[in-house]
């Protein structure tokens, strides 16, 4: 073997090692970038769901107020008198059960 072939073999090995290290470095950068993108996406999703939750909580509060209004005895009594024609019974119509 001459000197040129002996010199090329170590350079080839060194180039191969550098190529492997460079590939690992690039893979790590890609993995880091992917993780950051997923982190940001998850943050946006959490923010969106928090806004939806706040909207639903406000809607629930409004519905509870409306339900309380619809269940009020004054409103039910008024509907009974006006729409159904019901009246309060007098003393002769009342029977007390012991």
Phi, psi and omega in degrees: 000145178264177186291329183294319180290325178293325180287326181292324183297311178296324178295322177296315179298318179294320178295320178297318179296316179297321179296317178296315179297319178295320178296318179296317179298315179296319178297319178296319177297317178296318178296317178298315180297317179299317179298317180296319179297317179295322178298314180294317178300318179295321177299316178296319180296318179296317179298317180296317180292327177296318177296319177298318180298316179297319178297315180293324178295320178295319178296319179298319179297316178297320180292325176295320178295317179296320178297317178298321178294317181292333180271358185297136181300325179298316181294316180296319178297318180296318178295320180299320181285313187280312185275322186260348178072025180275149177229164178287137180288148177272181186295328180288334182272353183267130176242127179264124180262125182284000000 
